[in-house]
């Protein structure tokens, strides 16, 4: 009897979890439009489907890229950035952080191990700040939604933010700040990620090994579902923004000249950000309604650093003052990135 009740409870819980899923939310949007504004349903779906269709080639290439990087074990290359002179480490960490193919969970054991063996906090901070902003798949999705100029600008912002954070932390550490940055009793893994995803050497010809071929297909299929799920939802939200939110409202908050829209974009990006893939279509919709290019760059830069997975990874590892430094440097760097991108554009 107890087993039957437990099984029923598990089935009910599984069904309820689907109602909280992104797929359900994506299905709910056109359904709500159909009920509340039936004449506009076709227009909303057409905007979303057209935008998603234009991004499909980027999604396909991104999925194959993720599968290849996972199957070859390319994450192991990142560890080489943390060897040698501190300033060299900061430079390499900032550059590699933007191209490392791992999630916010996988970064936890890697960073914990580096800090535990004495890697300088400055280099770790450079990597930590740049890694959430961009990676090869995000670069492609951003280019598909916002154009290559914006995607390259975001990639440069990732490197610049990493350099800013790394050298700033180095400056303060040499003056006695951030002693013993790690929390005591830090967990070494999460979310089912392997204990040390960065160990070993990459095998570039992965197809010669059965296990690596399985990794390629599993990773590719999982990320294809992930990207389609979030981008479908994001493009539906974009369609709602374009069709229902007055352009004057967006332009009044994050439009116009000066630094205020950029600062606002950075501050709004912190709580409003979903993830690097869903944010691109949303920002495209906001820009179409009047958001400036600088505010959009600040929004995406600050949001990447302050997203829940990114902040959770930092909070779980380091003491409060290091966490505050991470968040402060991220927002300051986002404002600077927005100002510079606005000036260039």
NORWO-V251020 format. One record per residue. N is the residue number from 1. RES is the residue in one small letter. PSI is psi in radians with two decimals (* if undefined). Layout:
n & res & psi
N & RES & PSI
N & RES & PSI
This chain:
n & res & psi
1 & x & -0.76
2 & x & -0.71
3 & x & -0.66
4 & x & -0.73
5 & x & -0.74
6 & x & -0.72
7 & x & -0.69
8 & x & -0.72
9 & x & -0.74
10 & x & -0.68
11 & x & -0.75
12 & x & -0.76
13 & x & -0.69
14 & x & -0.72
15 & x & -0.69
16 & x & -0.62
17 & x & -0.60
18 & x & -0.64
19 & x & -0.31
20 & x & 0.07
21 & x & 2.88
22 & x & -0.62
23 & x & -0.74
24 & x & -0.74
25 & x & -0.69
26 & x & -0.67
27 & x & -0.52
28 & x & -0.54
29 & x & -0.99
30 & x & -0.54
31 & x & -0.74
32 & x & -0.70
33 & x & -0.68
34 & x & -0.66
35 & x & -0.77
36 & x & -0.54
37 & x & 1.18
38 & x & -0.55
39 & x & -0.32
40 & x & -0.02
41 & x & -0.81
42 & x & -0.70
43 & x & -0.77
44 & x & -0.82
45 & x & -0.66
46 & x & -0.74
47 & x & -0.81
48 & x & -0.79
49 & x & -0.71
50 & x & -0.78
51 & x & -0.75
52 & x & -0.72
53 & x & -0.66
54 & x & -0.39
55 & x & -0.22
56 & x & -0.74
57 & x & -0.65
58 & x & -0.65
59 & x & -0.80
60 & x & -0.79
61 & x & -0.66
62 & x & -0.74
63 & x & -0.79
64 & x & -0.63
65 & x & -0.80
66 & x & -0.80
67 & x & -0.74
68 & x & -0.80
69 & x & -0.67
70 & x & -0.77
71 & x & -0.60
72 & x & -0.28
73 & x & 0.64
74 & x & -0.26
75 & x & -0.48
76 & x & -0.44
77 & x & -0.54
78 & x & -0.62
79 & x & -0.45
80 & x & -0.28
81 & x & -0.32
82 & x & 0.77
83 & x & 2.43
84 & x & -2.61
85 & x & 2.49
86 & x & -0.80
87 & x & -0.63
88 & x & -0.69
89 & x & -0.74
90 & x & -0.80
91 & x & -0.87
92 & x & -0.67
93 & x & -0.71
94 & x & -0.72
95 & x & -0.77
96 & x & -0.49
97 & x & -0.60
98 & x & -0.09
99 & x & 0.14
100 & x & 2.19
101 & x & 1.18
102 & x & 2.86
103 & x & 3.07
104 & x & -0.43
105 & x & -0.78
106 & x & -0.42
107 & x & -0.36
108 & x & -0.98
109 & x & -0.57
110 & x & -0.89
111 & x & -0.73
112 & x & -0.75
113 & x & -0.72
114 & x & -0.83
115 & x & -0.62
116 & x & -0.57
117 & x & 0.12
118 & x & 0.24
119 & x & 2.43
120 & x & 2.41
121 & x & -0.52
122 & x & -0.82
123 & x & -0.68
124 & x & -0.73
125 & x & -0.68
126 & x & -0.76
127 & x & -0.75
128 & x & -0.64
129 & x & -0.63
130 & x & -0.51
131 & x & -0.62
132 & x & -0.33
133 & x & -0.72
134 & x & 2.66
135 & x & 3.01
136 & x & -0.80
137 & x & -0.76
138 & x & -0.63
139 & x & -0.76
140 & x & -0.77
141 & x & -0.71
142 & x & -0.72
143 & x & -0.69
144 & x & -0.61
145 & x & -0.62
146 & x & -0.07
147 & x & 2.76
148 & x & -0.53
149 & x & -0.82
150 & x & -0.73
151 & x & -0.77
152 & x & -0.66
153 & x & -0.70
154 & x & -0.69
155 & x & -0.74
156 & x & -0.62
157 & x & -0.66
158 & x & -0.81
159 & x & -0.79
160 & x & -0.69
161 & x & -0.70
162 & x & -0.75
163 & x & -0.76
164 & x & -0.86
165 & x & -0.75
166 & x & -0.86
167 & x & -0.55
168 & x & -0.78
169 & x & -0.69
170 & x & -0.73
171 & x & -0.80
172 & x & -0.61
173 & x & -0.69
174 & x & -0.18
175 & x & 0.34
176 & x & 0.08
177 & x & 2.80
178 & x & 0.69
179 & x & 2.42
180 & x & 1.23
181 & x & -0.49
182 & x & 2.47
183 & x & 2.69
184 & x & 2.46
185 & x & 0.55
186 & x & 2.36
187 & x & 2.52
188 & x & -0.02
189 & x & 2.91
190 & x & 2.85
191 & x & 0.41
192 & x & 0.08
193 & x & 2.71
194 & x & 2.73
195 & x & -0.59
196 & x & 1.45
197 & x & -0.11
198 & x & 0.16
199 & x & 2.85
200 & x & -3.04
201 & x & 2.55
202 & x & 2.53
203 & x & 1.77
204 & x & -0.55
205 & x & 1.20
206 & x & -0.45
207 & x & -0.15
208 & x & -0.11
209 & x & 2.32
210 & x & -0.80
211 & x & -0.71
212 & x & -0.58
213 & x & -0.71
214 & x & -0.70
215 & x & -0.73
216 & x & -0.87
217 & x & -0.71
218 & x & -0.81
219 & x & -0.73
220 & x & -0.78
221 & x & -0.73
222 & x & -0.75
223 & x & -0.50
224 & x & -0.77
225 & x & -0.76
226 & x & -0.85
227 & x & -0.79
228 & x & -0.68
229 & x & -0.93
230 & x & -0.65
231 & x & -0.60
232 & x & -0.83
233 & x & -0.79
234 & x & -0.71
235 & x & -0.51
236 & x & -0.72
237 & x & -0.73
238 & x & -0.75
239 & x & -0.70
240 & x & -0.72
241 & x & -0.80
242 & x & -0.67
243 & x & -0.54
244 & x & -0.46
245 & x & 2.13
246 & x & 2.37
247 & x & -0.58
248 & x & -0.60
249 & x & -0.84
250 & x & -0.79
251 & x & -0.55
252 & x & -0.47
253 & x & -0.87
254 & x & 0.53
255 & x & 3.09
256 & x & -3.09
257 & x & 2.97
258 & x & -3.13
259 & x & -0.39
260 & x & -0.81
261 & x & -0.58
262 & x & -0.78
263 & x & -0.75
264 & x & -0.75
265 & x & -0.70
266 & x & -0.74
267 & x & -0.64
268 & x & -0.56
269 & x & -0.53
270 & x & -0.97
271 & x & -0.37
272 & x & -0.14
273 & x & 2.42
274 & x & -1.25
275 & x & 3.00
276 & x & -0.42
277 & x & -0.79
278 & x & -0.46
279 & x & -0.59
280 & x & -0.87
281 & x & -0.65
282 & x & -0.77
283 & x & -0.63
284 & x & -0.73
285 & x & -0.71
286 & x & -0.69
287 & x & -0.62
288 & x & -0.45
289 & x & -0.02
290 & x & 0.02
291 & x & 2.34
292 & x & 2.78
293 & x & -0.69
294 & x & -0.74
295 & x & -0.65
296 & x & -0.74
297 & x & -0.72
298 & x & -0.72
299 & x & -0.86
300 & x & -0.61
301 & x & -0.87
302 & x & -0.69
303 & x & -0.65
304 & x & -0.77
305 & x & -0.65
306 & x & 0.21
307 & x & 2.74
308 & x & -0.80
309 & x & -0.73
310 & x & -0.81
311 & x & -0.66
312 & x & -0.67
313 & x & -0.72
314 & x & -0.83
315 & x & -0.62
316 & x & -0.31
317 & x & -0.73
318 & x & 2.89
319 & x & 2.93
320 & x & -0.74
321 & x & -0.57
322 & x & -0.70
323 & x & -0.77
324 & x & -0.69
325 & x & -0.76
326 & x & -0.85
327 & x & -0.74
328 & x & -0.81
329 & x & -0.63
330 & x & -0.78
331 & x & -0.74
332 & x & -0.79
333 & x & -0.62
334 & x & -0.72
335 & x & -0.75
336 & x & -0.75
337 & x & -0.73
338 & x & -0.74
339 & x & -0.81
340 & x & -0.72
341 & x & -0.67
342 & x & -0.69
343 & x & -0.69
344 & x & -0.78
345 & x & *
